[in-house]
Amino acid sequence: IDKLMERKGELQKAIGEKKQEGTEMRNQLNKMKRSIGFTSEQEIDQRIADIEFKLQTDTIPLREEKELMKEMSELRKNRPKVSHVKNLEAGLATRDVGASFRDQISAINEEMA
């Protein structure tokens, strides 16, 4: 019985670690989402197209033109990050949160009963 209790404690600890890891991953994902500011590559492409259109058609001061060029550069850098965030979200959704550990714990409980 002591061995079963010890094994059960180890499994519960592993479940806790999995939950903690999942929380950290979710926090990182949310932080990345906030830093990018866009949820899809189409939104980024649309914003780049809007900026390019404005640069070609409007008369704007040089300072504003430089800021728009800088924003376009940042958007192009962030574009791959959006797909990376989508992949992380998919991985987080399909992530195992310790179901196998719970099954083992229930088996241990049945043995002890």
N, C-alpha and C positions, 0 to 999 in steps of 0.2 A: 504494500500500500504506500509506503514511503517513496518507493521508486516512481510509482504512478503520480503521486502528488508532486514530486520533483519535476517529472516530465511535463506535467500540466502547468507548473509554474514557468518552465522554460518556454512552453508554447505561448502562454499568455504574454510573456515578455516579448517574444518575437512578433506577436500581433500588435503590441503597443509600438514596437519599433517600425513596423510596416505603416501604421497609422501616422506616426510622426513623419516618416519619409514622404508619405502622400501629402501631408499638410505642407511640408516644405516645398515640394514640387508645385503644388497649387499656388503657393505664395510667389514663387519664382515666375510662374506662368503669368499671374496677374500683374506682376511688376513689369514683365516684358510687354504685355499688352498696353499698359499705360505709357510706356516709353515710346512705343511705335505710334500710337494714336489712331491707327487705321485697323479695320477688321478684315479687309480683303485686298487682294492685289488689284482688283478692278477699281477700288476707291483710290488707291495710290496712282494708278494709271490715269484716272479721270482728273485728279488734282494736277498731275504733271501736264496733261493736255490743256487744262485751264490756264496754267501758268504760261505755257508756250504760246497759247493763243493771245494772252494778255501782252506778252512781250512783243509779239509780232504786230499787234493791231493798235495798242495804246501808246500814247506818248507819256513816258514816265521818267522821273529823275533817275540819274545814274545810280544813286545810293539804293533806291528801291529796286532797280533792276538787278543790282548785285545781290540784294537780299533774296529776291526771287530765284536767282540762279543758285544761291546757296541752298535754299529750300528744295529746289529740284534735285540737287546733288544728294541731300539728306534722304529725300524720298526714294531715290534710286538705290541708295545704300540699304534702306529699311525694307525694300521690296522682298528680298529673300527671307528676311526675318519673319514676315507674315506667314509664309508657308511653313517655316520652322515652328512657329507658334501653333499653327493648325495641326502639325504632326505631333507636337507635345500634348495638345488637347486630346487627340485621338488616343495616344498612348496612355494618358491619364484615365480616360474613360474605360479602356479595356484592361486596366491594371488590376491585378489580383490583390485584394486587400486582406489576405489571410484566410480565405475560405478553407484551404486544405488544413491549416492549423486548427480552425474551429472544428472541422470534421474529426481530427485526431483527439481534440479535447472531449468531444462528445463520446468518442469511442472509449476514452479513458474513464469518463463518468459512468458509462455502462458497465465497464469492468469492475469499477469500485462498488457499484450498486448490488 
